[in-house]
Amino acid sequence: MVTALAYDEKNRLWAGTCLGLLCIDEDSQQVYTKENSGLLSNKITDLLVYGPDIWIATDAGIAKRKFKNQE
């Protein structure tokens, strides 16, 4: 289930779900989870893109991240 959506300044779609965070661009998609990216939880509740940063709200707290594929 999708719980949050946001576009970044590079026009990529970020989708928060109950199973992690998905980044979709023209050529690829990447899934970020607690296990492979250090998210606080896989249950994403909200997203905010502010400049190069993504603020990720989860059921375990809020984190600010810069993902490698975002640079």
N, CA, C and O atoms as CSV, one atom per row, in Angstrom:
chain,resi,resn,atom,element,x,y,z
A,1,MET,N,N,0.836,-1.173,0.000
A,1,MET,CA,C,0.000,0.000,0.000
A,1,MET,C,C,0.890,1.248,0.000
A,1,MET,O,O,1.823,1.346,0.797
A,2,VAL,N,N,0.604,2.184,-0.881
A,2,VAL,CA,C,1.331,3.447,-0.942
A,2,VAL,C,C,0.786,4.373,0.138
A,2,VAL,O,O,-0.424,4.567,0.254
A,3,THR,N,N,1.699,4.944,0.929
A,3,THR,CA,C,1.300,5.806,2.037
A,3,THR,C,C,1.714,7.259,1.846
A,3,THR,O,O,1.193,8.143,2.526
A,4,ALA,N,N,2.660,7.523,0.915
A,4,ALA,CA,C,3.123,8.892,0.678
A,4,ALA,C,C,3.771,8.965,-0.702
A,4,ALA,O,O,4.382,8.001,-1.162
A,5,LEU,N,N,3.630,10.127,-1.364
A,5,LEU,CA,C,4.237,10.360,-2.673
A,5,LEU,C,C,4.912,11.723,-2.688
A,5,LEU,O,O,4.418,12.672,-2.079
A,6,ALA,N,N,6.054,11.821,-3.391
A,6,ALA,CA,C,6.732,13.106,-3.551
A,6,ALA,C,C,7.611,13.048,-4.791
A,6,ALA,O,O,8.147,11.993,-5.130
A,7,TYR,N,N,7.758,14.189,-5.471
A,7,TYR,CA,C,8.695,14.328,-6.585
A,7,TYR,C,C,9.883,15.143,-6.114
A,7,TYR,O,O,9.718,16.106,-5.366
A,8,ASP,N,N,11.097,14.761,-6.551
A,8,ASP,CA,C,12.271,15.558,-6.217
A,8,ASP,C,C,12.595,16.516,-7.355
A,8,ASP,O,O,11.901,16.542,-8.372
A,9,GLU,N,N,13.657,17.305,-7.176
A,9,GLU,CA,C,14.003,18.322,-8.169
A,9,GLU,C,C,14.532,17.729,-9.470
A,9,GLU,O,O,14.668,18.445,-10.462
A,10,LYS,N,N,14.833,16.429,-9.480
A,10,LYS,CA,C,15.238,15.742,-10.712
A,10,LYS,C,C,14.067,14.991,-11.337
A,10,LYS,O,O,14.252,14.146,-12.212
A,11,ASN,N,N,12.860,15.310,-10.875
A,11,ASN,CA,C,11.609,14.758,-11.399
A,11,ASN,C,C,11.479,13.248,-11.189
A,11,ASN,O,O,10.837,12.557,-11.980
A,12,ARG,N,N,12.087,12.749,-10.127
A,12,ARG,CA,C,11.904,11.343,-9.763
A,12,ARG,C,C,10.751,11.235,-8.779
A,12,ARG,O,O,10.543,12.110,-7.938
A,13,LEU,N,N,10.016,10.154,-8.903
A,13,LEU,CA,C,8.905,9.896,-7.994
A,13,LEU,C,C,9.396,9.048,-6.831
A,13,LEU,O,O,10.007,7.997,-7.027
A,14,TRP,N,N,9.122,9.516,-5.621
A,14,TRP,CA,C,9.422,8.772,-4.402
A,14,TRP,C,C,8.097,8.318,-3.818
A,14,TRP,O,O,7.194,9.129,-3.611
A,15,ALA,N,N,7.978,7.030,-3.552
A,15,ALA,CA,C,6.750,6.471,-2.997
A,15,ALA,C,C,7.064,5.771,-1.685
A,15,ALA,O,O,7.872,4.842,-1.642
A,16,GLY,N,N,6.428,6.217,-0.631
A,16,GLY,CA,C,6.542,5.549,0.657
A,16,GLY,C,C,5.482,4.468,0.740
A,16,GLY,O,O,4.339,4.678,0.334
A,17,THR,N,N,5.857,3.317,1.263
A,17,THR,CA,C,4.919,2.202,1.392
A,17,THR,C,C,5.067,1.579,2.777
A,17,THR,O,O,5.869,2.033,3.593
A,18,CYS,N,N,4.299,0.557,3.022
A,18,CYS,CA,C,4.422,-0.208,4.267
A,18,CYS,C,C,5.632,-1.133,4.242
A,18,CYS,O,O,5.992,-1.722,5.261
A,19,LEU,N,N,6.267,-1.262,3.059
A,19,LEU,CA,C,7.405,-2.169,2.907
A,19,LEU,C,C,8.714,-1.448,2.608
A,19,LEU,O,O,9.729,-2.101,2.369
A,20,GLY,N,N,8.714,-0.109,2.615
A,20,GLY,CA,C,9.931,0.649,2.353
A,20,GLY,C,C,9.672,1.841,1.456
A,20,GLY,O,O,8.538,2.297,1.310
A,21,LEU,N,N,10.751,2.341,0.854
A,21,LEU,CA,C,10.722,3.544,0.033
A,21,LEU,C,C,11.139,3.183,-1.386
A,21,LEU,O,O,12.151,2.513,-1.588
A,22,LEU,N,N,10.366,3.623,-2.363
A,22,LEU,CA,C,10.623,3.325,-3.765
A,22,LEU,C,C,10.946,4.616,-4.497
A,22,LEU,O,O,10.241,5.613,-4.342
A,23,CYS,N,N,12.020,4.602,-5.302
A,23,CYS,CA,C,12.386,5.735,-6.147
A,23,CYS,C,C,12.270,5.293,-7.600
A,23,CYS,O,O,12.876,4.302,-8.008
A,24,ILE,N,N,11.483,6.038,-8.380
A,24,ILE,CA,C,11.253,5.692,-9.779
A,24,ILE,C,C,11.677,6.871,-10.649
A,24,ILE,O,O,11.227,7.998,-10.443
A,25,ASP,N,N,12.553,6.599,-11.629
A,25,ASP,CA,C,12.882,7.616,-12.625
A,25,ASP,C,C,12.647,7.029,-14.010
A,25,ASP,O,O,12.082,5.943,-14.135
A,26,GLU,N,N,13.074,7.736,-15.048
A,26,GLU,CA,C,12.811,7.291,-16.421
A,26,GLU,C,C,13.401,5.925,-16.728
A,26,GLU,O,O,12.803,5.137,-17.461
A,27,ASP,N,N,14.576,5.640,-16.167
A,27,ASP,CA,C,15.327,4.455,-16.557
A,27,ASP,C,C,15.326,3.312,-15.556
A,27,ASP,O,O,15.642,2.178,-15.915
A,28,SER,N,N,14.976,3.592,-14.310
A,28,SER,CA,C,15.134,2.544,-13.304
A,28,SER,C,C,14.236,2.792,-12.103
A,28,SER,O,O,13.558,3.814,-11.993
A,29,GLN,N,N,14.261,1.826,-11.222
A,29,GLN,CA,C,13.610,1.986,-9.925
A,29,GLN,C,C,14.481,1.331,-8.867
A,29,GLN,O,O,15.178,0.351,-9.130
A,30,GLN,N,N,14.426,1.891,-7.671
A,30,GLN,CA,C,15.234,1.388,-6.569
A,30,GLN,C,C,14.357,1.312,-5.326
A,30,GLN,O,O,13.571,2.220,-5.057
A,31,VAL,N,N,14.493,0.234,-4.576
A,31,VAL,CA,C,13.748,0.063,-3.331
A,31,VAL,C,C,14.715,0.212,-2.163
A,31,VAL,O,O,15.757,-0.442,-2.123
A,32,TYR,N,N,14.366,1.070,-1.219
A,32,TYR,CA,C,15.154,1.274,-0.006
A,32,TYR,C,C,14.372,0.708,1.172
A,32,TYR,O,O,13.181,0.976,1.328
A,33,THR,N,N,15.054,-0.074,1.994
A,33,THR,CA,C,14.433,-0.671,3.173
A,33,THR,C,C,15.314,-0.429,4.392
A,33,THR,O,O,16.431,0.075,4.282
A,34,LYS,N,N,14.795,-0.794,5.534
A,34,LYS,CA,C,15.566,-0.700,6.771
A,34,LYS,C,C,16.844,-1.531,6.661
A,34,LYS,O,O,17.888,-1.155,7.195
A,35,GLU,N,N,16.751,-2.642,5.975
A,35,GLU,CA,C,17.877,-3.564,5.869
A,35,GLU,C,C,18.962,-3.091,4.900
A,35,GLU,O,O,20.140,-3.366,5.129
A,36,ASN,N,N,18.595,-2.386,3.821
A,36,ASN,CA,C,19.614,-2.025,2.828
A,36,ASN,C,C,19.991,-0.548,2.803
A,36,ASN,O,O,20.880,-0.155,2.047
A,37,SER,N,N,19.328,0.283,3.621
A,37,SER,CA,C,19.635,1.714,3.541
A,37,SER,C,C,19.693,2.429,4.880
A,37,SER,O,O,20.000,3.620,4.928
A,38,GLY,N,N,19.411,1.741,5.941
A,38,GLY,CA,C,19.449,2.388,7.244
A,38,GLY,C,C,18.207,3.181,7.595
A,38,GLY,O,O,18.240,3.986,8.526
A,39,LEU,N,N,17.105,2.977,6.873
A,39,LEU,CA,C,15.854,3.612,7.283
A,39,LEU,C,C,15.517,3.169,8.705
A,39,LEU,O,O,15.887,2.071,9.123
A,40,LEU,N,N,14.820,4.017,9.438
A,40,LEU,CA,C,14.438,3.667,10.803
A,40,LEU,C,C,13.411,2.548,10.845
A,40,LEU,O,O,13.373,1.766,11.795
A,41,SER,N,N,12.580,2.475,9.814
A,41,SER,CA,C,11.538,1.458,9.719
A,41,SER,C,C,11.144,1.327,8.255
A,41,SER,O,O,11.360,2.252,7.471
A,42,ASN,N,N,10.577,0.205,7.883
A,42,ASN,CA,C,10.067,0.039,6.521
A,42,ASN,C,C,8.690,0.663,6.332
A,42,ASN,O,O,8.247,0.841,5.198
A,43,LYS,N,N,8.012,0.997,7.415
A,43,LYS,CA,C,6.672,1.579,7.321
A,43,LYS,C,C,6.780,3.099,7.205
A,43,LYS,O,O,6.908,3.803,8.207
A,44,ILE,N,N,6.727,3.593,5.958
A,44,ILE,CA,C,6.842,5.022,5.674
A,44,ILE,C,C,5.464,5.655,5.851
A,44,ILE,O,O,4.472,5.158,5.319
A,45,THR,N,N,5.409,6.759,6.604
A,45,THR,CA,C,4.125,7.419,6.835
A,45,THR,C,C,3.992,8.744,6.094
A,45,THR,O,O,2.875,9.185,5.822
A,46,ASP,N,N,5.134,9.399,5.757
A,46,ASP,CA,C,5.074,10.665,5.028
A,46,ASP,C,C,6.442,10.972,4.435
A,46,ASP,O,O,7.460,10.471,4.913
A,47,LEU,N,N,6.462,11.800,3.389
A,47,LEU,CA,C,7.696,12.206,2.718
A,47,LEU,C,C,7.667,13.701,2.458
A,47,LEU,O,O,6.612,14.276,2.192
A,48,LEU,N,N,8.839,14.326,2.537
A,48,LEU,CA,C,8.986,15.722,2.152
A,48,LEU,C,C,10.324,15.871,1.450
A,48,LEU,O,O,11.366,15.543,2.017
A,49,VAL,N,N,10.299,16.365,0.221
A,49,VAL,CA,C,11.529,16.665,-0.505
A,49,VAL,C,C,11.775,18.157,-0.350
A,49,VAL,O,O,10.916,18.977,-0.672
A,50,TYR,N,N,12.970,18.503,0.150
A,50,TYR,CA,C,13.339,19.899,0.357
A,50,TYR,C,C,14.755,20.076,-0.164
A,50,TYR,O,O,15.718,19.698,0.504
A,51,GLY,N,N,14.886,20.651,-1.356
A,51,GLY,CA,C,16.195,20.756,-1.994
A,51,GLY,C,C,16.727,19.364,-2.287
A,51,GLY,O,O,16.010,18.531,-2.842
A,52,PRO,N,N,17.988,19.102,-1.918
A,52,PRO,CA,C,18.566,17.780,-2.190
A,52,PRO,C,C,18.232,16.733,-1.121
A,52,PRO,O,O,18.645,15.579,-1.231
A,53,ASP,N,N,17.491,17.134,-0.095
A,53,ASP,CA,C,17.200,16.241,1.026
A,53,ASP,C,C,15.805,15.648,0.934
A,53,ASP,O,O,14.879,16.265,0.407
A,54,ILE,N,N,15.678,14.446,1.456
A,54,ILE,CA,C,14.371,13.809,1.598
A,54,ILE,C,C,14.142,13.560,3.083
A,54,ILE,O,O,14.915,12.854,3.731
A,55,TRP,N,N,13.090,14.137,3.607
A,55,TRP,CA,C,12.684,13.885,4.987
A,55,TRP,C,C,11.700,12.727,4.946
A,55,TRP,O,O,10.709,12.765,4.216
A,56,ILE,N,N,11.982,11.700,5.732
A,56,ILE,CA,C,11.198,10.470,5.704
A,56,ILE,C,C,10.611,10.230,7.091
A,56,ILE,O,O,11.340,10.021,8.060
A,57,ALA,N,N,9.300,10.263,7.168
A,57,ALA,CA,C,8.627,9.952,8.427
A,57,ALA,C,C,8.244,8.479,8.412
A,57,ALA,O,O,7.654,7.984,7.451
A,58,THR,N,N,8.588,7.789,9.493
A,58,THR,CA,C,8.233,6.379,9.641
A,58,THR,C,C,7.526,6.187,10.971
A,58,THR,O,O,7.417,7.120,11.768
A,59,ASP,N,N,7.051,4.985,11.205
A,59,ASP,CA,C,6.423,4.711,12.496
A,59,ASP,C,C,7.447,4.643,13.629
A,59,ASP,O,O,7.068,4.509,14.792
A,60,ALA,N,N,8.753,4.737,13.300
A,60,ALA,CA,C,9.808,4.705,14.317
A,60,ALA,C,C,10.525,6.046,14.464
A,60,ALA,O,O,11.468,6.155,15.247
A,61,GLY,N,N,10.090,7.072,13.718
A,61,GLY,CA,C,10.719,8.381,13.821
A,61,GLY,C,C,10.944,9.014,12.458
A,61,GLY,O,O,10.532,8.477,11.430
A,62,ILE,N,N,11.613,10.176,12.468
A,62,ILE,CA,C,11.843,10.955,11.252
A,62,ILE,C,C,13.337,10.984,10.955
A,62,ILE,O,O,14.162,11.109,11.860
A,63,ALA,N,N,13.671,10.866,9.669
A,63,ALA,CA,C,15.070,10.916,9.252
A,63,ALA,C,C,15.205,11.830,8.042
A,63,ALA,O,O,14.278,11.958,7.242
A,64,LYS,N,N,16.369,12.465,7.913
A,64,LYS,CA,C,16.700,13.254,6.729
A,64,LYS,C,C,17.813,12.521,6.006
A,64,LYS,O,O,18.831,12.178,6.608
A,65,ARG,N,N,17.623,12.279,4.719
A,65,ARG,CA,C,18.599,11.495,3.962
A,65,ARG,C,C,18.940,12.161,2.648
A,65,ARG,O,O,18.150,12.921,2.089
A,66,LYS,N,N,20.132,11.860,2.167
A,66,LYS,CA,C,20.540,12.116,0.786
A,66,LYS,C,C,20.903,10.756,0.232
A,66,LYS,O,O,21.841,10.121,0.712
A,67,PHE,N,N,20.180,10.306,-0.762
A,67,PHE,CA,C,20.448,8.995,-1.333
A,67,PHE,C,C,21.463,9.114,-2.449
A,67,PHE,O,O,21.470,10.106,-3.178
A,68,LYS,N,N,22.329,8.110,-2.593
A,68,LYS,CA,C,23.412,8.140,-3.573
A,68,LYS,C,C,22.912,8.397,-4.980
A,68,LYS,O,O,23.534,9.152,-5.727
A,69,ASN,N,N,21.799,7.783,-5.356
A,69,ASN,CA,C,21.320,7.977,-6.727
A,69,ASN,C,C,20.683,9.341,-6.917
A,69,ASN,O,O,20.232,9.671,-8.014
A,70,GLN,N,N,20.642,10.129,-5.863
A,70,GLN,CA,C,20.072,11.463,-5.961
A,70,GLN,C,C,21.128,12.492,-6.318
A,70,GLN,O,O,20.777,13.610,-6.693
A,71,GLU,N,N,22.402,12.162,-6.218
A,71,GLU,CA,C,23.475,13.119,-6.457
A,71,GLU,C,C,23.807,13.233,-7.926
A,71,GLU,O,O,24.694,14.001,-8.301
